[in-house]
Amino acid sequence: MPRPNALRALLILILCMETFFIVSEYFAKELMHDELSSKLQSLQTDYERAQAVIKTLTSHSTQDIEYDNCMKTVTATQAENSLLRDELSVTTVEPVQMWLVIGIPTVSRNRVRYLTKTLEEIAKQLPLIRSDPLEGRLKIVVMNNNPRAHDDFDQSKILYEKSPWSDYFDFAVNDNRVLHTPKAALDLAKSSRDLARAGEKRLRNAEPKVQQQTRDVANLLRYVQDKFDPEYFMFMEDDVSLCTNGLEAIRYLIQRATIFHGFWMSVRASWGLNGIITQGGSDVLNIASYFDKHQARRPPDHLIVEWLAGETVETLEYKGDRPHFVFKYNIFEHHGKVSSLRAKPKQWNWPVCWTSLSSALFDVESFKIEDCPEDNIWPCVFNATCDEPYRNCLYKNTTEFITRPPPPLSFGMEVKD
């Protein structure tokens, strides 16, 4: 029979063990609670940040009070992001060259907010992950050509400069706007009209408003080159939407064109003055000079085709044997109905997202399905033929170009025979 002292010690031991298990269970629950609370707080932070992004995209359609509340939320989020950016900047050795600048000239229109939708559709595709290759290398330059009279521009500037995408945007004012066409440009337009070939329809010169638009675009090009010196530049209008996955398509097109031919002339991925990608540096400045020189003769969306396709002696001499590419599909969709140039704009059947560019462009720049039936960029390396005149094609499986002169389109300029 156990002694009383041994029994008492056994009971104390059992009591201590039970107490230990109870205390251990309590602390385990507390630790689990802390861990779950931490995860919950993290999820709450992510949720609030997502809400800030969503509100930023939709705030333009809210009432004034909701808009103000949205801006407070976005400002708080941006303050947190700024701390991360400051942290990151400490380790940055030197700035990298801007990879792509998208240039958007904008003017006000009565009671419509086209620029708002244009920028929203871009912002939806901008990466916010710091490891993304476009981080710090993509800039959207929006140039206001109506100072003191463009509410859409002013409100967009306030919104995006305080948003998570602030580093992607640059809002500028065209302070060097020239309001009158230089005499040299008018004289050139008159002389080129007189040189039009006999028996062919003479094209009217660009209207004064269109000439102003051309000068504004030229100023935008010089501003971009002077401030950012990008590797590539892309034209975009202020009343179009970037199609879903359009930014990824732009990356893809630049890569394909560079693989095909390192120093290409342009890549076209839409109609009008949209989705035209060019090299930065001297090409951007050359386009600006060409626009200034020929502003009275043709609108800018026609002049750019002359330039990229080498349709005149002047542009072909500059172009050399560099190819101009075109994507098979359109990556911009027109959403504007009020023209900045016409009181009653024509109702065109603009190509919608991801439709073919085989018939929406001038022939010299359109996608040739018969040349590249199994590819999405023209000219292509596979199934390429050069049987028809005025085609720029590649030898199969090589990167050597056969370049032929363009046809005499007779737009009032001499062409190379």
C-alpha positions as CSV (number, residue, x, y, z in Angstrom):
1,M,0.0,0.0,0.0
2,P,1.5,3.4,-1.1
3,R,2.6,5.8,1.5
4,P,0.6,9.0,2.1
5,N,3.4,11.2,0.9
6,A,3.9,9.3,-2.3
7,L,0.1,9.4,-3.0
8,R,0.1,13.1,-2.3
9,A,3.1,13.6,-4.7
10,L,1.3,11.6,-7.4
11,L,-1.9,13.7,-7.0
12,I,0.2,16.9,-7.2
13,L,1.9,15.7,-10.3
14,I,-1.4,14.8,-12.0
15,L,-2.8,18.3,-11.0
16,C,0.3,20.0,-12.5
17,M,0.0,18.1,-15.7
18,E,-3.6,19.0,-16.1
19,T,-2.8,22.6,-15.4
20,F,0.0,22.5,-17.9
21,F,-2.3,21.1,-20.6
22,I,-4.9,23.7,-19.9
23,V,-2.4,26.6,-20.0
24,S,-0.8,25.2,-23.2
25,E,-4.2,24.9,-24.9
26,Y,-5.0,28.5,-23.9
27,F,-1.7,29.9,-25.3
28,A,-2.1,27.8,-28.5
29,K,-5.5,29.3,-29.0
30,E,-4.1,32.8,-28.4
31,L,-1.4,32.2,-31.0
32,M,-3.9,30.9,-33.5
33,H,-6.0,33.9,-32.8
34,D,-3.1,36.3,-33.3
35,E,-2.2,34.5,-36.6
36,L,-5.7,34.6,-37.9
37,S,-6.0,38.3,-36.8
38,S,-2.9,39.1,-38.8
39,K,-4.1,37.3,-41.9
40,L,-7.5,39.0,-41.5
41,Q,-5.8,42.4,-41.2
42,S,-3.7,41.7,-44.3
43,L,-6.8,40.7,-46.3
44,Q,-8.6,43.8,-45.1
45,T,-5.7,45.9,-46.3
46,D,-5.7,44.2,-49.7
47,Y,-9.5,44.6,-49.9
48,E,-9.2,48.4,-49.1
49,R,-6.5,48.8,-51.7
50,A,-8.6,47.0,-54.3
51,Q,-11.5,49.2,-53.4
52,A,-9.3,52.3,-53.9
53,V,-8.3,51.0,-57.4
54,I,-12.0,50.3,-58.3
55,K,-13.1,53.7,-57.1
56,T,-10.3,55.4,-59.0
57,L,-11.6,53.7,-62.2
58,T,-15.2,54.5,-61.6
59,S,-15.1,57.8,-59.7
60,H,-15.8,59.9,-62.8
61,S,-19.4,58.7,-62.9
62,T,-20.1,59.4,-59.2
63,Q,-21.5,62.5,-57.6
64,D,-19.3,65.2,-56.3
65,I,-19.4,64.0,-52.7
66,E,-18.6,60.4,-53.7
67,Y,-15.8,61.7,-55.9
68,D,-14.2,63.7,-53.0
69,N,-14.4,60.6,-50.7
70,C,-12.8,58.5,-53.4
71,M,-9.9,61.0,-53.7
72,K,-9.3,60.8,-49.9
73,T,-9.1,57.0,-50.1
74,V,-6.8,57.0,-53.1
75,T,-4.6,59.6,-51.5
76,A,-4.2,57.5,-48.4
77,T,-3.4,54.5,-50.6
78,Q,-0.9,56.5,-52.6
79,A,0.8,57.7,-49.4
80,E,1.5,54.1,-48.5
81,N,2.7,53.3,-52.0
82,S,5.0,56.3,-51.8
83,L,6.8,54.8,-48.8
84,L,7.4,51.7,-50.8
85,R,8.7,53.7,-53.8
86,D,11.0,55.7,-51.5
87,E,12.3,52.5,-50.0
88,L,12.9,51.1,-53.5
89,S,14.6,54.3,-54.8
90,V,17.4,53.9,-52.2
91,T,18.7,50.8,-54.1
92,T,18.3,52.4,-57.6
93,V,21.8,53.0,-59.1
94,E,20.7,55.0,-62.2
95,P,17.5,55.6,-64.1
96,V,16.7,53.3,-67.0
97,Q,15.7,54.6,-70.4
98,M,12.0,55.0,-71.0
99,W,10.9,52.0,-73.1
100,L,7.7,53.3,-74.5
101,V,5.8,56.7,-74.4
102,I,2.2,56.8,-75.5
103,G,1.4,60.3,-76.7
104,I,-2.2,61.6,-76.4
105,P,-2.9,65.2,-77.7
106,T,-6.3,66.4,-76.3
107,V,-8.7,69.2,-76.8
108,S,-11.9,70.0,-75.0
109,R,-15.4,69.2,-76.4
110,N,-18.7,70.6,-75.2
111,R,-20.1,68.6,-72.3
112,V,-18.5,65.3,-73.2
113,R,-15.6,63.6,-71.3
114,Y,-13.9,61.4,-73.9
115,L,-10.5,61.7,-72.3
116,T,-11.9,60.2,-69.0
117,K,-12.8,56.9,-70.7
118,T,-9.6,56.8,-72.7
119,L,-7.4,57.0,-69.7
120,E,-9.6,54.6,-67.7
121,E,-9.2,51.9,-70.3
122,I,-5.4,52.4,-70.2
123,A,-5.2,52.4,-66.4
124,K,-7.0,49.0,-66.2
125,Q,-4.0,47.4,-68.0
126,L,-1.1,49.2,-66.3
127,P,0.9,46.9,-64.1
128,L,1.2,47.7,-60.4
129,I,3.6,44.8,-59.6
130,R,7.1,46.2,-59.1
131,S,8.7,43.2,-60.8
132,D,6.9,43.9,-64.0
133,P,9.3,44.8,-66.9
134,L,7.2,47.9,-67.6
135,E,7.6,49.4,-64.1
136,G,9.3,52.7,-64.6
137,R,9.7,52.3,-68.3
138,L,6.2,53.2,-69.6
139,K,4.8,56.7,-69.7
140,I,1.4,58.1,-71.0
141,V,1.9,61.7,-71.9
142,V,-1.4,63.7,-72.2
143,M,-0.9,67.1,-73.7
144,N,-3.6,69.8,-73.3
145,N,-4.1,71.9,-76.3
146,N,-6.9,74.0,-74.7
147,P,-5.3,75.6,-71.7
148,R,-7.7,77.0,-69.1
149,A,-10.7,75.5,-71.0
150,H,-10.4,71.7,-70.6
151,D,-12.2,70.4,-67.5
152,D,-11.8,66.8,-68.5
153,F,-8.0,67.2,-68.7
154,D,-7.9,69.1,-65.4
155,Q,-9.9,66.6,-63.4
156,S,-8.0,63.6,-65.0
157,K,-4.7,65.3,-64.0
158,I,-5.9,65.6,-60.3
159,L,-7.2,62.1,-60.2
160,Y,-4.2,60.2,-61.8
161,E,-1.5,62.3,-60.1
162,K,-2.9,61.0,-56.7
163,S,-3.6,57.5,-57.9
164,P,-1.6,54.2,-57.7
165,W,-0.7,54.8,-61.3
166,S,0.8,58.3,-60.8
167,D,4.2,57.3,-62.1
168,Y,2.8,56.2,-65.4
169,F,1.2,59.5,-66.3
170,D,2.6,62.9,-67.4
171,F,0.1,65.7,-67.9
172,A,1.5,68.6,-69.9
173,V,0.2,71.9,-71.4
174,N,1.1,72.9,-74.9
175,D,2.6,76.3,-73.9
176,N,4.4,76.6,-77.3
177,R,1.3,76.4,-79.3
178,V,1.6,78.1,-82.7
179,L,-1.8,79.5,-83.8
180,H,-1.0,80.4,-87.4
181,T,0.4,78.3,-90.3
182,P,3.8,79.5,-91.4
183,K,4.0,81.0,-94.9
184,A,6.6,78.4,-96.0
185,A,4.1,75.6,-95.3
186,L,1.3,77.4,-97.2
187,D,3.6,78.0,-100.1
188,L,4.6,74.3,-100.2
189,A,1.0,73.2,-100.2
190,K,0.2,75.5,-103.1
191,S,3.2,74.4,-105.2
192,S,2.5,70.7,-104.5
193,R,-1.1,71.2,-105.6
194,D,0.1,72.7,-108.8
195,L,2.3,69.7,-109.4
196,A,-0.6,67.3,-109.3
197,R,-0.6,65.0,-112.3
198,A,-2.9,65.9,-115.2
199,G,-6.2,64.0,-115.3
200,E,-6.1,63.0,-111.6
201,K,-8.3,64.5,-108.8
202,R,-6.6,67.2,-106.8
203,L,-6.9,66.8,-103.1
204,R,-7.9,69.9,-101.2
205,N,-5.4,71.3,-98.7
206,A,-5.9,70.6,-95.0
207,E,-8.4,73.0,-93.3
208,P,-7.0,75.5,-90.8
209,K,-8.3,73.5,-87.8
210,V,-6.5,70.4,-89.2
211,Q,-3.3,72.4,-89.7
212,Q,-3.5,73.4,-86.0
213,Q,-4.0,69.8,-85.0
214,T,-0.9,68.8,-87.0
215,R,1.2,71.5,-85.3
216,D,-0.1,70.4,-81.9
217,V,1.0,66.8,-82.6
218,A,4.4,68.0,-83.7
219,N,4.8,69.9,-80.4
220,L,3.8,66.8,-78.5
221,L,6.5,64.8,-80.3
222,R,9.2,67.3,-79.5
223,Y,8.1,67.5,-75.9
224,V,8.2,63.7,-75.5
225,Q,11.7,63.4,-77.1
226,D,13.1,66.2,-75.1
227,K,11.8,65.1,-71.7
228,F,11.8,61.3,-71.9
229,D,14.0,60.2,-74.9
230,P,12.1,56.9,-75.2
231,E,13.1,53.8,-77.1
232,Y,9.7,53.7,-78.8
233,F,6.8,56.1,-79.2
234,M,3.1,55.3,-80.0
235,F,0.4,57.7,-81.3
236,M,-3.0,57.7,-79.7
237,E,-6.0,60.0,-79.9
238,D,-8.1,61.2,-76.9
239,D,-11.4,59.6,-77.9
240,V,-10.4,55.9,-78.3
241,S,-10.2,53.0,-76.0
242,L,-7.3,50.5,-75.7
243,C,-8.8,47.1,-76.3
244,T,-8.6,44.4,-73.7
245,N,-5.0,42.9,-73.7
246,G,-4.0,45.8,-76.0
247,L,-0.9,46.6,-73.9
248,E,0.3,43.0,-74.1
249,A,-0.2,43.1,-77.9
250,I,2.0,46.2,-78.0
251,R,4.8,44.4,-76.2
252,Y,4.4,41.5,-78.6
253,L,4.5,43.6,-81.7
254,I,7.6,45.5,-80.8
255,Q,9.3,42.2,-80.0
256,R,8.2,40.6,-83.3
257,A,9.3,43.6,-85.4
258,T,12.6,43.8,-83.6
259,I,13.3,40.1,-84.2
260,F,12.4,40.4,-87.9
261,H,14.4,43.6,-88.5
262,G,16.2,45.3,-85.7
263,F,15.8,48.9,-86.9
264,W,12.3,49.0,-88.4
265,M,10.4,52.1,-89.5
266,S,7.0,51.6,-87.7
267,V,4.4,49.1,-86.5
268,R,0.8,49.8,-87.2
269,A,-1.9,48.3,-84.9
270,S,-5.0,50.6,-85.6
271,W,-6.5,53.2,-87.9
272,G,-6.1,57.0,-88.1
273,L,-3.5,58.5,-85.8
274,N,-3.8,55.6,-83.4
275,G,-1.6,52.6,-82.6
276,I,1.3,53.7,-84.8
277,I,4.6,52.7,-83.0
278,T,7.9,54.3,-84.1
279,Q,11.4,54.3,-83.0
280,G,12.4,57.0,-80.5
281,G,15.1,59.6,-81.0
282,S,15.7,60.9,-84.5
283,D,12.6,59.3,-85.9
284,V,10.3,61.2,-83.5
285,L,12.0,64.5,-84.3
286,N,11.9,63.7,-88.0
287,I,8.2,63.1,-87.9
288,A,7.7,66.4,-86.0
289,S,9.7,68.3,-88.7
290,Y,7.8,66.6,-91.5
291,F,4.5,67.5,-89.9
292,D,5.5,71.1,-89.5
293,K,6.7,71.3,-93.1
294,H,3.7,69.7,-94.7
295,Q,0.9,70.8,-92.3
296,A,-1.0,72.7,-94.9
297,R,-1.0,70.0,-97.5
298,R,-2.6,66.9,-95.7
299,P,-4.0,65.9,-92.3
300,P,-1.6,64.3,-89.8
301,D,-3.1,60.8,-90.2
302,H,-2.3,61.0,-93.9
303,L,1.2,62.6,-93.4
304,I,2.2,59.8,-91.1
305,V,1.4,57.2,-93.8
306,E,3.6,59.1,-96.3
307,W,6.3,59.1,-93.7
308,L,6.3,55.4,-92.6
309,A,5.7,54.0,-96.1
310,G,8.2,56.3,-97.9
311,E,5.6,57.6,-100.4
312,T,7.6,60.7,-101.4
313,V,11.2,61.3,-102.4
314,E,11.8,63.0,-99.1
315,T,10.4,60.3,-96.9
316,L,11.8,57.4,-98.9
317,E,15.3,58.9,-98.7
318,Y,14.9,59.0,-94.9
319,K,13.3,55.5,-94.7
320,G,15.9,53.7,-96.7
321,D,15.3,49.9,-96.6
322,R,13.6,49.9,-93.2
323,P,10.2,48.0,-93.3
324,H,6.9,49.2,-91.9
325,F,4.9,46.5,-90.2
326,V,1.2,46.1,-89.6
327,F,-0.6,43.9,-87.1
328,K,-3.4,41.8,-88.4
329,Y,-5.8,43.1,-85.7
330,N,-7.1,46.4,-84.5
331,I,-6.3,47.2,-80.8
332,F,-8.2,50.5,-80.4
333,E,-11.9,51.2,-80.5
334,H,-13.5,54.6,-81.2
335,H,-15.9,55.9,-78.6
336,G,-16.2,59.6,-79.5
337,K,-19.1,61.0,-81.4
338,V,-18.3,64.8,-81.0
339,S,-15.5,65.8,-83.4
340,S,-12.9,68.4,-82.4
341,L,-12.7,69.4,-86.0
342,R,-16.2,69.3,-87.5
343,A,-19.6,70.6,-86.3
344,K,-21.3,67.6,-87.8
345,P,-18.7,64.8,-88.0
346,K,-19.1,62.0,-90.6
347,Q,-20.4,58.7,-89.2
348,W,-17.7,56.2,-90.1
349,N,-17.8,52.5,-89.5
350,W,-14.7,52.5,-87.4
351,P,-13.1,49.0,-86.8
352,V,-13.9,47.6,-83.4
353,C,-11.6,45.7,-81.1
354,W,-9.7,42.8,-82.7
355,T,-11.2,43.1,-86.2
356,S,-8.9,42.8,-89.2
357,L,-6.8,45.6,-90.5
358,S,-6.8,44.2,-94.0
359,S,-9.3,46.7,-95.4
360,A,-9.5,49.6,-92.9
361,L,-6.1,51.2,-94.0
362,F,-4.4,52.6,-97.1
363,D,-3.3,49.7,-99.2
364,V,0.4,50.6,-98.7
365,E,0.1,49.9,-95.0
366,S,-2.7,47.3,-94.7
367,F,-2.4,43.7,-93.7
368,K,-2.0,41.5,-96.8
369,I,-3.8,38.2,-95.9
370,E,-2.7,36.6,-99.2
371,D,1.0,37.2,-98.2
372,C,0.7,36.0,-94.6
373,P,-2.3,33.7,-94.3
374,E,-0.8,32.0,-91.2
375,D,0.8,34.9,-89.5
376,N,-0.5,38.0,-87.7
377,I,2.1,40.5,-88.8
378,W,2.9,41.8,-92.3
379,P,5.3,41.5,-93.9
380,C,6.0,38.0,-92.5
381,V,8.9,35.5,-92.9
382,F,6.6,32.6,-93.8
383,N,4.6,32.4,-97.0
384,A,5.9,35.7,-98.1
385,T,5.7,36.6,-101.8
386,C,6.9,39.6,-103.7
387,D,5.2,38.8,-107.0
388,E,3.0,41.9,-107.0
389,P,4.6,45.4,-107.3
390,Y,5.1,47.8,-104.4
391,R,5.2,45.1,-101.7
392,N,7.8,45.0,-99.0
393,C,8.5,41.4,-98.3
394,L,11.0,39.1,-96.6
395,Y,12.9,36.2,-98.1
396,K,11.5,33.1,-96.5
397,N,13.4,32.1,-93.3
398,T,15.7,35.1,-93.5
399,T,15.7,38.7,-92.3
400,E,16.8,40.2,-95.6
401,F,14.3,42.6,-97.2
402,I,13.3,43.1,-100.7
403,T,12.2,46.8,-100.8
404,R,10.4,48.1,-103.8
405,P,9.4,51.7,-104.4
406,P,5.9,52.7,-103.6
407,P,3.3,53.4,-106.4
408,P,2.7,57.0,-107.6
409,L,-0.2,57.9,-105.3
410,S,-0.1,61.5,-106.5
411,F,-1.0,63.3,-103.4
412,G,0.5,66.4,-104.7
413,M,4.1,65.3,-104.1
414,E,6.8,64.0,-106.4
415,V,7.5,60.3,-105.9
416,K,10.6,58.4,-106.7
417,D,10.5,56.4,-109.9
